[in-house]
């Protein structure tokens, strides 16, 4: 995959700009190789990371490794990610040949080229919005994978007919293996968590969004911990969850997962609907007791919310949660 991405990207760059790129793989920690660009007035060498897709939660690590001659080569880089890279002076090149490079000698920025369509992968039901609900439960409950499919469906709040497709999808991608007859085990759990983290942000979380709000009075934000969330119905996620689990964070964006309606939210917490509000409310998507306590989501969901922001203070808090509460589960 790495070779295909690099050589396609460099070939398209050559077609669009005439700039030649020569790639050499390396074994340096955190890096995949080096690429030497041949410009009209000389050559420059860049350290390189190769990705299939670049995500928010990877940005801080990339910034830590990057120097003035560092470039990300990826199959796909979304516009907001490109903007973040440009703001930090980090070069990128996608498979379509869109590029950003800025050094003391050269400044190249080209956008607008479209990648050629390739044969799409066979859809995998495990990573549909429905499948992601099931994976979440499997990641939080080690024993659930060997329960009857009807019980898994009930615990996840999904139709029974989906479960076989989802489990087969996990087997196809080597995340579920059969130990002995009728006994299964999740494997490659950290990889599965990373894939779930991306899928949750892209495919499941948007379907859960109830709305954005703000508190009626600005001074109420100083007392956010005293907001009486409805017991067993509403839970802090994201930054408030990180603050309450670790004591390490001062929230700026307040995430809530709830079973309440918009009218309930307005009445119960004196919230004001606001498209740009910093209180982001989502439908609670689990049925059981997969939480940290009565007011905070499970550490796995808090970790996911925080990592997906791409914000340094949030990813540091997420790492603390992972190290202290999740690490043993994903060894």
C-alpha positions as CSV (number, residue, x, y, z in Angstrom):
1,X,0.0,0.0,0.0
2,X,2.8,2.4,1.0
3,X,4.6,1.9,-2.4
4,X,1.4,2.4,-4.4
5,X,0.5,5.7,-2.5
6,X,4.0,7.2,-2.9
7,X,4.6,6.4,-6.5
8,X,1.1,7.4,-7.6
9,X,1.4,10.7,-5.7
10,X,4.9,11.4,-7.1
11,X,3.8,10.6,-10.7
12,X,0.8,12.9,-10.5
13,X,3.0,15.6,-9.0
14,X,5.4,15.3,-12.0
15,X,2.5,15.4,-14.5
16,X,1.1,18.6,-12.9
17,X,4.2,20.5,-12.0
18,X,7.3,18.9,-13.7
19,X,8.8,18.4,-10.2
20,X,10.5,15.0,-9.9
21,X,10.5,13.2,-6.6
22,X,12.7,10.2,-5.7
23,X,11.6,8.2,-2.7
24,X,13.8,6.0,-0.5
25,X,12.3,3.9,2.3
26,X,14.0,4.0,5.7
27,X,13.6,2.3,9.1
28,X,13.8,5.4,11.2
29,X,11.4,5.6,14.2
30,X,8.2,7.4,13.3
31,X,9.3,7.8,9.6
32,X,8.7,5.8,6.5
33,X,11.3,7.2,4.2
34,X,12.8,10.2,2.5
35,X,12.0,11.9,-0.7
36,X,14.3,14.1,-2.8
37,X,12.5,16.7,-4.9
38,X,14.3,18.0,-8.0
39,X,13.3,21.6,-8.7
40,X,14.5,23.8,-11.5
41,X,17.1,25.5,-9.3
42,X,18.2,22.6,-7.2
43,X,17.3,19.6,-5.0
44,X,15.8,19.4,-1.5
45,X,15.4,16.3,0.6
46,X,12.4,15.8,3.0
47,X,11.7,13.2,5.7
48,X,8.5,11.4,4.9
49,X,5.5,9.8,6.6
50,X,3.1,7.7,4.4
51,X,-0.5,7.4,5.4
52,X,-3.6,6.0,3.7
53,X,-5.7,8.7,5.3
54,X,-4.7,11.4,7.8
55,X,-6.9,12.1,10.8
56,X,-7.2,14.8,13.5
57,X,-6.0,12.5,16.2
58,X,-2.7,12.0,14.3
59,X,-1.8,15.7,13.9
60,X,-0.1,16.3,17.3
61,X,2.3,13.4,16.9
62,X,3.1,14.6,13.3
63,X,3.7,18.1,14.6
64,X,6.1,16.7,17.2
65,X,8.1,14.8,14.6
66,X,8.0,17.4,11.9
67,X,10.8,19.8,11.0
68,X,11.0,22.4,8.2
69,X,11.7,19.6,5.7
70,X,9.1,17.1,6.5
71,X,6.3,15.9,4.2
72,X,3.2,13.8,4.6
73,X,2.3,11.6,1.6
74,X,-1.2,10.2,1.8
75,X,-3.9,8.7,-0.4
76,X,-6.4,11.2,1.0
77,X,-6.0,14.4,3.0
78,X,-9.2,16.2,3.9
79,X,-9.3,20.0,3.5
80,X,-9.3,20.9,7.2
81,X,-6.3,18.6,7.8
82,X,-4.5,20.3,4.9
83,X,-5.2,23.7,6.4
84,X,-3.9,22.6,9.8
85,X,-0.7,21.3,8.2
86,X,-0.2,24.5,6.2
87,X,-0.7,26.6,9.3
88,X,2.2,24.6,10.9
89,X,4.4,24.7,7.8
90,X,4.2,21.0,7.3
91,X,4.4,19.8,3.8
92,X,1.9,17.3,2.2
93,X,1.3,15.5,-1.0
94,X,-1.8,13.5,-1.9
95,X,-2.3,10.8,-4.5
96,X,-4.0,13.3,-6.9
97,X,-0.8,15.4,-6.9
98,X,-2.1,18.2,-4.7
99,X,0.9,19.5,-2.8
100,X,2.2,22.0,-0.2
101,X,5.9,22.6,0.3
102,X,7.5,25.6,2.0
103,X,11.2,25.9,2.6
104,X,13.7,28.8,2.5
105,X,14.2,28.1,-1.1
106,X,10.9,26.9,-2.4
107,X,7.2,27.5,-1.9
108,X,4.8,25.2,-3.8
109,X,1.0,25.0,-3.1
110,X,-1.3,23.4,-5.7
111,X,-4.9,22.2,-5.1
112,X,-7.8,21.2,-7.2
113,X,-6.7,18.0,-8.8
114,X,-9.0,15.0,-8.4
115,X,-7.8,11.4,-7.8
116,X,-8.7,8.8,-10.4
117,X,-11.4,6.5,-9.3
118,X,-10.2,3.1,-8.2
119,X,-12.2,0.0,-7.5
120,X,-13.9,0.4,-4.2
121,X,-13.4,-2.2,-1.4
122,X,-16.3,-4.6,-0.7
123,X,-18.4,-2.9,2.0
124,X,-17.8,-4.4,5.5
125,X,-20.9,-4.3,7.7
126,X,-18.7,-4.4,10.8
127,X,-17.8,-0.7,10.3
128,X,-21.2,0.6,9.4
129,X,-23.0,2.9,11.9
130,X,-24.8,-0.2,13.2
131,X,-21.7,-2.3,13.3
132,X,-19.8,0.4,15.2
133,X,-22.4,0.2,18.0
134,X,-21.7,-3.5,18.3
135,X,-17.9,-3.1,18.2
136,X,-18.1,-0.5,21.0
137,X,-19.8,-3.1,23.3
138,X,-17.4,-5.8,22.4
139,X,-14.5,-3.5,23.2
140,X,-16.0,-2.6,26.6
141,X,-17.2,-6.1,27.5
142,X,-14.7,-9.0,26.9
143,X,-17.4,-11.7,27.5
144,X,-20.1,-10.4,25.1
145,X,-18.5,-11.9,22.0
146,X,-19.4,-15.4,23.2
147,X,-23.0,-14.6,24.1
148,X,-25.9,-15.6,21.9
149,X,-26.4,-13.3,19.0
150,X,-29.8,-12.3,20.3
151,X,-28.2,-11.1,23.5
152,X,-25.6,-9.1,21.6
153,X,-28.3,-7.5,19.5
154,X,-30.3,-6.6,22.5
155,X,-27.3,-5.1,24.4
156,X,-26.4,-3.0,21.4
157,X,-29.9,-1.9,20.6
158,X,-29.7,-3.2,17.0
159,X,-31.7,-5.7,14.9
160,X,-30.8,-9.3,15.4
161,X,-30.3,-9.8,11.6
162,X,-27.3,-7.5,11.7
163,X,-25.2,-9.4,14.1
164,X,-24.0,-12.3,11.9
165,X,-22.9,-9.8,9.2
166,X,-21.0,-7.7,11.7
167,X,-19.2,-10.7,13.3
168,X,-18.3,-12.1,9.9
169,X,-17.0,-8.6,9.0
170,X,-14.7,-8.7,12.0
171,X,-13.5,-12.2,11.1
172,X,-12.7,-11.1,7.5
173,X,-10.5,-8.3,8.9
174,X,-8.8,-10.6,11.4
175,X,-10.2,-8.9,14.5
176,X,-12.2,-12.0,15.6
177,X,-10.8,-15.6,15.7
178,X,-12.2,-18.9,16.7
179,X,-10.3,-20.5,19.6
180,X,-12.3,-23.7,19.9
181,X,-15.7,-24.8,18.7
182,X,-18.2,-22.0,19.3
183,X,-15.7,-20.0,21.3
184,X,-14.4,-16.7,19.8
185,X,-11.9,-14.1,20.9
186,X,-11.2,-10.5,19.8
187,X,-7.6,-10.0,18.7
188,X,-5.5,-7.1,17.4
189,X,-7.6,-4.9,19.8
190,X,-5.5,-1.8,19.6
191,X,-5.9,-1.8,15.8
192,X,-9.6,-2.4,16.2
193,X,-9.8,0.5,18.6
194,X,-8.0,2.8,16.2
195,X,-10.3,1.8,13.4
196,X,-13.4,2.2,15.6
197,X,-12.2,5.7,16.7
198,X,-12.1,6.8,13.1
199,X,-15.4,5.1,12.1
200,X,-17.2,6.6,15.2
201,X,-16.2,10.1,14.2
202,X,-17.1,9.7,10.6
203,X,-20.1,7.4,10.5
204,X,-21.8,6.9,13.8
205,X,-21.4,10.2,15.8
206,X,-22.9,12.4,13.1
207,X,-26.1,10.3,13.2
208,X,-26.4,10.9,17.0
209,X,-26.2,14.7,16.9
210,X,-29.2,16.2,18.6
211,X,-28.0,19.8,18.5
212,X,-25.7,22.5,19.8
213,X,-26.5,24.7,22.7
214,X,-25.1,27.3,25.2
215,X,-25.9,28.0,28.8
216,X,-28.3,30.8,29.5
217,X,-25.7,32.7,31.6
218,X,-22.0,32.8,30.9
219,X,-21.2,32.7,34.6
220,X,-22.9,29.3,34.8
221,X,-19.9,27.7,32.9
222,X,-17.8,28.2,36.1
223,X,-20.2,25.8,37.8
224,X,-20.6,23.2,35.1
225,X,-19.7,20.4,37.4
226,X,-22.9,21.2,39.4
227,X,-25.2,20.8,36.4
228,X,-27.6,18.1,37.6
229,X,-27.5,15.6,34.7
230,X,-30.5,13.3,34.7
231,X,-29.4,10.1,36.4
232,X,-28.9,7.1,34.0
233,X,-30.0,9.3,31.1
234,X,-27.3,11.9,30.5
235,X,-23.5,11.6,30.7
236,X,-20.6,13.9,30.1
237,X,-18.4,13.0,27.2
238,X,-15.4,14.6,25.5
239,X,-13.6,17.4,27.5
240,X,-15.8,17.3,30.6
241,X,-15.4,13.5,30.8
242,X,-11.6,14.0,30.5
243,X,-11.7,16.6,33.2
244,X,-13.7,14.5,35.6
245,X,-11.7,11.3,35.0
246,X,-8.2,12.8,35.2
247,X,-8.6,16.2,36.9
248,X,-6.2,17.4,34.1
249,X,-8.4,19.5,31.8
250,X,-10.4,22.7,31.7
251,X,-13.2,22.1,29.2
252,X,-14.0,24.5,26.5
253,X,-16.4,22.3,24.5
254,X,-19.0,20.4,26.5
255,X,-20.2,17.1,25.1
256,X,-23.2,15.4,26.5
257,X,-24.7,12.0,25.6
258,X,-28.3,11.7,26.6
259,X,-31.7,10.0,26.2
260,X,-33.5,13.3,26.6
261,X,-35.3,15.2,23.9
262,X,-34.3,18.8,22.8
263,X,-37.2,20.2,24.9
264,X,-36.1,18.2,27.9
265,X,-32.6,19.5,27.6
266,X,-33.8,23.1,27.4
267,X,-36.0,22.7,30.4
268,X,-33.7,20.6,32.6
269,X,-30.5,22.5,32.1
270,X,-31.6,26.0,30.9
271,X,-29.9,25.5,27.6
272,X,-30.3,27.9,24.7
273,X,-30.2,26.4,21.1
274,X,-27.2,27.9,19.3
275,X,-25.7,26.5,16.1
276,X,-22.3,27.7,17.3
277,X,-22.8,26.8,20.9
278,X,-20.1,25.1,22.9
279,X,-22.4,22.5,24.3
280,X,-22.7,19.6,21.8
281,X,-25.4,17.1,22.6
282,X,-25.6,13.5,21.1
283,X,-28.0,10.7,21.5
284,X,-26.9,8.0,24.0
285,X,-26.2,5.0,21.8
286,X,-25.6,2.2,24.3
287,X,-28.2,0.5,26.4
288,X,-26.3,-1.0,29.4
289,X,-24.0,0.3,32.1
290,X,-21.0,1.0,29.9
291,X,-20.0,4.1,31.8
292,X,-17.3,5.4,34.1
293,X,-19.8,6.5,36.7
294,X,-23.3,7.9,37.0
295,X,-22.4,11.1,35.1
296,X,-19.4,10.2,32.9
297,X,-19.2,8.0,29.8
298,X,-17.0,5.0,29.6
299,X,-13.3,5.8,29.4
300,X,-13.1,4.3,25.9
301,X,-15.7,6.8,24.6
302,X,-14.0,9.7,26.5
303,X,-10.7,8.7,25.0
304,X,-12.2,8.6,21.5
305,X,-13.9,11.9,21.8
306,X,-10.7,13.6,23.0
307,X,-8.4,12.0,20.4
308,X,-10.7,12.9,17.6
309,X,-10.4,16.6,18.3
310,X,-6.8,16.7,17.3
311,X,-6.2,19.3,20.0
312,X,-2.9,18.9,22.0
313,X,-4.4,19.4,25.5
314,X,-7.2,16.9,24.6
315,X,-4.9,14.3,23.2
316,X,-2.6,14.5,26.2
317,X,-5.7,13.9,28.5
318,X,-6.8,11.1,26.2
319,X,-3.4,9.5,26.6
320,X,-3.6,9.7,30.4
321,X,-7.0,7.9,30.2
322,X,-5.6,5.2,28.0
323,X,-2.5,4.7,30.1
324,X,-4.4,4.5,33.4
325,X,-7.7,2.8,32.4
326,X,-7.5,1.2,29.0
327,X,-4.0,0.0,28.3
328,X,-4.4,-3.5,29.8
329,X,-7.5,-4.1,27.7
330,X,-5.6,-3.4,24.5
331,X,-2.3,-5.1,25.1
